[in-house]
Amino acid sequence: MRRDQSADAVEIVACSNHVAGSMENRSLIQRLIGRPEFGPLVLLIIELAVFWGINPDFLSPQNISNILAFTVELGLIALAMTLLMTSGEFDLSVGSLFGFSPVLMWTLFNAGVTSLEVGLLVALVVAAIIGLVNGWFVTQLKIPSFLVTLGMLLVVRGSALFITDGFPQRTWSAEGSWLANLLVGDFYIGPFRVYASLFWFIGAAIVLGYVLTQSRTGNWIQAAGGNPLAARARGVNVSRVKIGLFVLSSVMASLAGVISSLRTSAANPNSGTGYELEVIAMVVIGGTALTGGRGTIIGTVLGILILRVMRNGIVLIGVPGLAYNIFIGAIILGMMALHSWLERRHQAGT
């Protein structure tokens, strides 16, 4: 009798352990699916598979190198925009700064006023001041960031057009310059052509990812976007946090524009037109909440790759490039629906 009871007890314990293990595994899977990065990761894998299936040249070393080269410039802006949107704000002036900063740098250099390196420094400082003005208007005058940065977009774009009379700025070949080598120097890893700017992007992603998820500043950013009143009550200087993020956004947009200019040997005052909306799309597709309070750098990197792969892939398989916006709009709508569904399931505990 005792032997039968012992056997029953062992069987019950084994069944309990099996059920607990199954629940633990299910919980792990549910947590994975519930993460904001899950949807973008699946979409990116599907994109790669579809484009490669239609045109095997899509995953050729040359094409991958081209995708990565163009990814960096918008990617730098998107990384900074992730932090800003997590704090509950937008910056629509980044596209105009992308075009203005190279124009300013080359104008100073071509006029013999400064060296190329000092011209870059001046461009970055001016961008920081523009970000500071944006942040001050938003936090001190309580004007919505959408309106403030829309006005700044027009001011900055108009300044670039005025300086150049609407024509592309004459540029000097930066080949051999240590600055150009540092920012956009290229080399080969086997058949892959790699630009130095890719390492700047990776470094920025690592640093900003750490700041957002592992630092006290990241907690302040999320608190400022999630519940600014509660954040202030807990001693967070919400205004200072947001102003700092506006400065970061402007400086990153300026740096991205300079990198693009050095790589292409061109400085067009109209460069970056529409980039602000594409950058916001990258961040939103990646899982950062439009209302603030939640952001993910990993998700943004996936969002960047999704749109850059889409732009490259549709052209490579023969779809007219003018249809790109159709795909962007469809992806945004689809990802927003997916994020909403996952959020409801997460809140329901299923």
C-alpha positions as CSV (number, residue, x, y, z in Angstrom):
1,M,0.0,0.0,0.0
2,R,2.8,2.4,0.9
3,R,4.6,1.4,-2.2
4,D,1.5,2.3,-4.3
5,Q,1.2,5.6,-2.5
6,S,4.8,6.4,-3.1
7,A,4.5,5.6,-6.8
8,D,1.4,7.9,-7.0
9,A,3.3,10.7,-5.3
10,V,6.2,10.4,-7.6
11,E,3.9,10.4,-10.6
12,I,2.0,13.5,-9.3
13,V,5.3,15.3,-8.8
14,A,6.5,14.4,-12.2
15,C,3.3,15.6,-13.8
16,S,3.5,18.8,-11.8
17,N,7.1,19.4,-13.0
18,H,6.0,18.7,-16.6
19,V,3.1,21.1,-16.3
20,A,5.3,23.7,-14.7
21,G,7.9,23.3,-17.4
22,S,5.3,23.6,-20.1
23,M,4.0,26.8,-18.5
24,E,7.5,28.2,-18.2
25,N,8.2,27.4,-21.8
26,R,4.9,28.9,-22.9
27,S,5.5,31.9,-20.8
28,L,8.9,32.4,-22.4
29,I,7.3,32.1,-25.9
30,Q,4.6,34.5,-24.9
31,R,7.1,37.0,-23.6
32,L,9.1,36.7,-26.9
33,I,6.0,37.2,-29.0
34,G,4.9,40.1,-26.8
35,R,8.1,42.1,-27.3
36,P,7.8,45.0,-29.7
37,E,10.8,43.8,-31.7
38,F,9.1,40.5,-32.6
39,G,6.9,41.8,-35.3
40,P,9.6,43.8,-37.1
41,L,12.0,40.8,-36.9
42,V,9.4,38.5,-38.6
43,L,8.7,41.1,-41.3
44,L,12.4,41.6,-42.1
45,I,12.9,37.9,-42.4
46,I,9.9,37.6,-44.7
47,E,11.2,40.6,-46.8
48,L,14.6,39.0,-47.2
49,A,13.1,35.7,-48.2
50,V,10.7,37.1,-50.7
51,F,13.2,39.4,-52.5
52,W,15.8,36.7,-52.6
53,G,13.3,34.2,-53.9
54,I,12.3,36.6,-56.8
55,N,15.8,37.8,-57.6
56,P,18.8,35.8,-56.2
57,D,21.1,38.8,-56.8
58,F,19.3,40.5,-53.9
59,L,21.7,38.9,-51.4
60,S,24.8,39.4,-53.5
61,P,27.7,41.0,-51.7
62,Q,27.5,44.1,-53.9
63,N,23.8,44.6,-53.2
64,I,24.2,44.0,-49.4
65,S,27.0,46.6,-49.4
66,N,24.8,49.1,-51.1
67,I,22.0,48.5,-48.7
68,L,24.3,49.0,-45.7
69,A,25.8,52.2,-47.2
70,F,22.5,53.9,-47.5
71,T,21.2,52.5,-44.2
72,V,23.7,54.4,-42.0
73,E,22.7,57.9,-42.9
74,L,18.9,57.7,-42.1
75,G,19.8,55.2,-39.3
76,L,21.8,57.7,-37.3
77,I,18.8,60.1,-37.3
78,A,16.4,57.3,-36.4
79,L,18.4,56.3,-33.4
80,A,18.2,59.8,-31.9
81,M,14.5,60.1,-32.9
82,T,13.8,56.9,-30.9
83,L,14.9,58.5,-27.7
84,L,13.1,61.7,-28.5
85,M,9.8,59.9,-29.4
86,T,10.2,57.8,-26.2
87,S,10.1,61.1,-24.3
88,G,6.8,62.0,-26.1
89,E,8.1,64.5,-28.7
90,F,8.8,64.7,-32.4
91,D,11.4,66.5,-34.6
92,L,10.3,67.3,-38.1
93,S,13.3,69.5,-38.8
94,V,15.8,66.7,-39.1
95,G,15.4,66.4,-42.9
96,S,16.2,70.0,-43.4
97,L,19.2,69.8,-41.1
98,F,20.4,66.9,-43.2
99,G,20.6,69.2,-46.2
100,F,21.6,72.4,-44.4
101,S,24.7,71.2,-42.5
102,P,26.7,70.1,-45.5
103,V,25.8,73.3,-47.3
104,L,27.1,75.3,-44.4
105,M,30.2,73.3,-44.0
106,W,31.2,73.5,-47.7
107,T,30.2,77.2,-48.0
108,L,32.6,78.0,-45.2
109,F,35.3,75.8,-46.7
110,N,34.9,77.1,-50.3
111,A,35.0,80.7,-49.1
112,G,38.3,80.1,-47.4
113,V,36.9,81.0,-44.0
114,T,37.7,77.7,-42.3
115,S,39.2,74.3,-42.9
116,L,36.9,71.4,-43.7
117,E,37.3,70.1,-40.1
118,V,36.4,73.4,-38.6
119,G,33.5,73.7,-41.0
120,L,32.2,70.4,-39.7
121,L,32.5,71.6,-36.1
122,V,30.7,74.8,-36.9
123,A,27.9,72.9,-38.7
124,L,27.5,70.6,-35.6
125,V,27.4,73.6,-33.2
126,V,24.8,75.4,-35.3
127,A,22.7,72.2,-35.3
128,A,23.0,71.9,-31.6
129,I,21.8,75.5,-31.2
130,I,18.8,74.7,-33.5
131,G,18.0,71.7,-31.3
132,L,18.3,73.9,-28.2
133,V,15.9,76.4,-29.7
134,N,13.4,73.6,-30.6
135,G,13.6,72.3,-27.0
136,W,13.2,75.7,-25.4
137,F,10.1,76.5,-27.5
138,V,8.6,73.1,-26.6
139,T,9.4,73.0,-22.9
140,Q,9.2,76.7,-21.9
141,L,6.6,78.1,-24.2
142,K,4.6,74.9,-24.2
143,I,4.1,74.8,-28.0
144,P,3.6,71.3,-29.4
145,S,6.8,69.9,-30.9
146,F,5.0,69.1,-34.1
147,L,4.4,72.8,-34.7
148,V,7.8,74.0,-33.4
149,T,9.8,71.7,-35.5
150,L,7.6,72.2,-38.6
151,G,8.4,75.9,-38.4
152,M,12.1,75.2,-37.9
153,L,12.0,72.9,-40.9
154,L,10.9,75.8,-43.1
155,V,13.5,78.2,-41.5
156,V,16.4,75.8,-42.0
157,R,15.4,74.6,-45.5
158,G,14.9,78.2,-46.5
159,S,18.3,79.2,-45.2
160,A,20.0,76.4,-47.2
161,L,18.2,77.5,-50.4
162,F,19.0,81.1,-49.7
163,I,22.7,80.4,-49.2
164,T,23.0,78.4,-52.4
165,D,20.4,80.3,-54.5
166,G,18.7,76.9,-54.8
167,F,21.6,75.2,-56.6
168,P,23.8,72.3,-55.3
169,Q,26.9,73.6,-53.5
170,R,30.3,73.2,-55.1
171,T,32.2,70.6,-53.2
172,W,35.8,69.7,-52.9
173,S,37.0,66.2,-53.3
174,A,37.6,65.0,-49.8
175,E,39.6,62.0,-51.0
176,G,42.7,61.6,-48.8
177,S,41.3,63.8,-46.0
178,W,41.6,62.2,-42.6
179,L,38.1,63.5,-41.8
180,A,36.7,61.8,-44.9
181,N,38.6,58.6,-44.1
182,L,37.4,58.7,-40.5
183,L,33.7,59.1,-41.4
184,V,33.3,57.4,-44.8
185,G,36.5,55.6,-45.6
186,D,35.8,52.3,-47.3
187,F,37.6,49.0,-47.3
188,Y,36.7,45.4,-48.3
189,I,36.0,42.4,-46.2
190,G,36.2,39.6,-48.8
191,P,33.7,40.7,-51.4
192,F,31.8,43.1,-49.2
193,R,32.5,46.8,-49.4
194,V,32.3,48.4,-46.0
195,Y,32.1,52.1,-45.1
196,A,33.6,53.4,-41.9
197,S,30.2,55.1,-41.3
198,L,28.7,51.7,-40.6
199,F,30.8,51.4,-37.5
200,W,29.7,54.9,-36.3
201,F,26.1,53.6,-36.7
202,I,26.8,50.4,-34.8
203,G,28.6,52.4,-32.0
204,A,25.7,54.9,-31.8
205,A,23.2,52.0,-31.6
206,I,25.1,50.3,-28.8
207,V,25.6,53.5,-26.8
208,L,22.0,54.8,-27.2
209,G,20.6,51.3,-26.5
210,Y,22.5,51.2,-23.3
211,V,21.4,54.7,-22.3
212,L,17.8,53.9,-22.9
213,T,17.6,50.5,-21.2
214,Q,20.4,50.4,-18.7
215,S,20.9,53.9,-17.3
216,R,19.2,56.4,-15.1
217,T,18.9,58.7,-18.0
218,G,16.9,56.1,-19.9
219,N,14.5,55.9,-16.9
220,W,14.1,59.6,-17.0
221,I,13.4,59.5,-20.8
222,Q,10.7,56.9,-20.4
223,A,9.2,58.6,-17.4
224,A,9.1,61.9,-19.3
225,G,7.1,60.3,-22.1
226,G,5.0,58.0,-20.0
227,N,3.8,60.3,-17.3
228,P,5.6,63.7,-17.1
229,L,3.7,64.9,-14.1
230,A,4.6,61.8,-12.0
231,A,8.2,62.1,-13.3
232,R,8.4,65.7,-12.1
233,A,7.0,64.7,-8.7
234,R,9.8,62.1,-8.4
235,G,12.4,64.8,-9.1
236,V,13.0,64.3,-12.8
237,N,13.9,67.5,-14.7
238,V,11.6,66.7,-17.6
239,S,12.4,70.0,-19.5
240,R,16.2,69.4,-19.3
241,V,15.8,65.8,-20.5
242,K,13.7,66.9,-23.5
243,I,15.9,69.8,-24.5
244,G,18.9,67.5,-24.4
245,L,17.1,65.0,-26.7
246,F,16.2,67.8,-29.2
247,V,19.9,68.8,-29.3
248,L,20.9,65.1,-29.8
249,S,18.4,64.8,-32.6
250,S,19.6,67.9,-34.4
251,V,23.3,67.0,-34.0
252,M,22.8,63.4,-35.3
253,A,20.8,64.7,-38.3
254,S,23.7,67.2,-39.0
255,L,26.3,64.5,-38.8
256,A,24.3,62.2,-41.0
257,G,24.0,64.9,-43.7
258,V,27.8,65.5,-43.6
259,I,28.5,61.8,-43.9
260,S,26.2,61.6,-46.9
261,S,27.9,64.7,-48.5
262,L,31.4,63.3,-48.0
263,R,30.4,59.9,-49.4
264,T,28.7,61.3,-52.5
265,S,30.8,64.5,-53.0
266,A,27.5,66.5,-53.2
267,A,25.8,69.2,-51.1
268,N,22.3,69.8,-52.3
269,P,20.1,72.2,-50.3
270,N,17.1,70.0,-51.0
271,S,18.8,66.9,-49.6
272,G,16.8,65.2,-46.9
273,T,13.4,66.3,-48.2
274,G,10.8,63.9,-46.7
275,Y,13.4,62.2,-44.5
276,E,11.7,63.3,-41.3
277,L,8.6,61.2,-42.1
278,E,10.6,58.2,-43.2
279,V,12.6,58.3,-40.0
280,I,9.5,58.5,-37.9
281,A,8.1,55.5,-39.9
282,M,11.3,53.5,-39.1
283,V,11.0,54.3,-35.4
284,V,7.2,53.5,-35.2
285,I,7.6,50.3,-37.3
286,G,10.3,49.2,-34.8
287,G,7.9,49.3,-31.9
288,T,8.4,52.7,-30.2
289,A,5.1,54.1,-28.9
290,L,3.8,57.2,-30.7
291,T,2.5,58.4,-27.4
292,G,5.8,58.1,-25.6
293,G,6.9,56.1,-22.6
294,R,8.2,53.1,-24.5
295,G,11.1,52.9,-27.0
296,T,13.4,50.2,-28.3
297,I,16.7,50.8,-30.1
298,I,16.8,47.2,-31.3
299,G,13.3,47.6,-32.8
300,T,14.4,50.8,-34.5
301,V,17.4,49.1,-36.1
302,L,15.0,46.5,-37.5
303,G,12.7,49.2,-38.7
304,I,15.6,50.9,-40.5
305,L,16.6,47.7,-42.2
306,I,12.9,46.9,-43.1
307,L,12.5,50.2,-45.0
308,R,15.9,50.3,-46.6
309,V,15.6,46.7,-47.7
310,M,12.1,47.5,-49.1
311,R,13.4,50.5,-51.0
312,N,16.3,48.4,-52.5
313,G,14.3,45.3,-53.1
314,I,11.3,46.7,-55.0
315,V,13.6,48.4,-57.5
316,L,15.7,45.2,-57.9
317,I,12.7,43.1,-58.7
318,G,11.3,45.6,-61.2
319,V,8.7,47.5,-59.2
320,P,8.7,51.2,-60.0
321,G,10.5,53.2,-57.4
322,L,7.6,55.7,-57.3
323,A,5.5,52.9,-55.6
324,Y,7.8,53.0,-52.6
325,N,5.5,55.2,-50.5
326,I,2.6,52.7,-51.1
327,F,4.7,50.0,-49.5
328,I,5.7,52.3,-46.6
329,G,2.1,53.2,-45.9
330,A,1.0,49.5,-46.0
331,I,3.9,48.5,-43.7
332,I,3.1,51.2,-41.2
333,L,-0.6,50.3,-41.1
334,G,0.1,46.6,-40.8
335,M,2.7,47.1,-38.1
336,M,0.5,49.4,-36.1
337,A,-2.3,46.8,-36.2
338,L,0.1,44.1,-35.1
339,H,1.5,46.2,-32.2
340,S,-2.0,47.0,-31.1
341,W,-3.0,43.4,-31.2
342,L,0.1,42.2,-29.3
343,E,-0.5,45.0,-26.7
344,R,-4.1,43.9,-26.1
345,R,-3.0,40.3,-25.7
346,H,-0.3,41.3,-23.3
347,Q,-2.7,43.4,-21.2
348,A,-5.2,40.5,-21.2
349,G,-2.5,38.2,-20.0
350,T,-2.9,35.7,-22.9
